[in-house]
Amino acid sequence: MFDGRDPIYVQIADQIRADVIAGRLREEEQVMSTTQYAQTFRINPATAAKAFAELVDDGVLYKRRGVGMFVASGAYDRLRGSGRKEFFTDRLDPVLAEARDLGISTAEILAHINATEES
C-alpha cells in the first residue's frame, strides 16, 4: 500500500481522504484505530497517529473520547469541493495551457472528450 514517494503518514491521510470522496467511508462512520492501522500495515503507531492528527486538523476526522475516530460531518462535501478546485487548477489548467501551445482547439478537445466517453 505504501509505495509512493510521500511520507507514509501523508499516504495514509490521502487514502482516507480518497475513501471519503469515493464513499467507501461515510460521514459518522468509525475508522480503524491507529493501533489497527499500525498492526494491519506494519507501521509505527506514531506514523498512523500523525496521519490522523492531520485529518483532525483538516476537519475530516474527529475523536469520540473512549470510542475512536470517526469521519466528520460535512467531510465529504469539503473534500469534494477542494478536490474539484485542485483538479481544475493543478491538473486541467496545465493541460489546457499545453493544448493551447500545441494549437489544439477547444472544439478538438471537446470532440476527444466526447469520443472517449462514448467508447
Secondary structure, DSSP 8 states (H G I E B T S, - for coil): ---SSS-HHHHHHHHHHHHHHHTSS-TT-B---HHHHHHHHT--HHHHHHHHHHHHHTTSEEEETTTEEEE-TTHHHHHHHHHHHHIIIIIIHHHHHHHHHTT--HHHHHHHHHHHHH-
